Amino acid sequence: MKKIVPGFVLAVSLAVFVGSIVGQQPAPAPGAPDAPKGGGKGGFGGGKGGRGGKADTAPTTPAPRMADGKMDFSGNWNAGGINLNVNLAGAMGNGNVPWLPWSEKLHAEREAAISKDDPEARCLPPGVPRMNTTPYPFTIMQNDKQIIIVYEGGAHVWRKIFLDGRKHDPNAVETWLGDSTGKWIDNDTLEVETVGQTDRSWLDEGGMPHTKDMVVTETFTRRDLGHMTIVNTINDPGAYSKPWSFTTNHSQLRGELIEYICQENNRDLEHLVGK
């Protein structure tokens, strides 16, 4: 399979637990700092309901709930804004990014080199929260103890988000997707905190950097069966002067994930010559 966008992968038959296959998109999460405009339109092909980029036909019937009344995010979901993957700083407006001098300088250097060192283009996992902005869909499977997310792109990766009250694993240090734990704000809103990621990953193709001490908070809400919203908040005092956020909107995928193997016939690298 020929590779078209910055590095990626799929392929995964995960026989785990069962979750209903549905999807969605709600109102912005409460209390998210500095949420920018341009949060993406959710989907492969412009975010309008699926791979074909047609008008959003995702269902607007009520979202499913778990037996205890909490929101069930299970389902197959479209991606959440390729514009954010390519140029997150630009989508926010560079003036709205709370850079520190070194992070702004490094970002400018990476942009000037036409992103030739982007890890994603080398089939490495994009990291969190960039996983939420890739052009590839993903599947969420949920029970009362954990959520598993399987990504069509991103080097055959999946995430486990623990909902059982455990603390972060101290052994998760400089990993590509970090260690994720979740807590319920209310029955409708799930807050997920991810720590322990390597600083080798970029926040977008343009090269927004972060440190290994970055803490990412994803706030999941779901307004109906066919639409889900994630507010992604970056808290990284080593790279940015204050926390900042962006929003991704996801609609229900029409169909299932398909196999995508980034490492086979990767066409990105021959073009990443920089300046």
Protein Blocks (a to p, Z undefined) as FASTA:
>chain_A
ZZfbgcddedddddddddddddddddddehiahiaehiojhiahhjnopanopacfbdfb
dcdddfkopacfbdcdddehjklmmmmmlmnopmlpccdfklmmmmmmmmmnoomlgmkl
nopaebjaklmmccbdcdddddfkbccdddfbhghiacdddfehpacdfklghiakopad
dddfblmbccdddehiafkbcfbfnopacdfkbccddddddfbfkbccdddddddfklpg
bdcdddddddddehjdddddfkgopaklmmmnoZZ
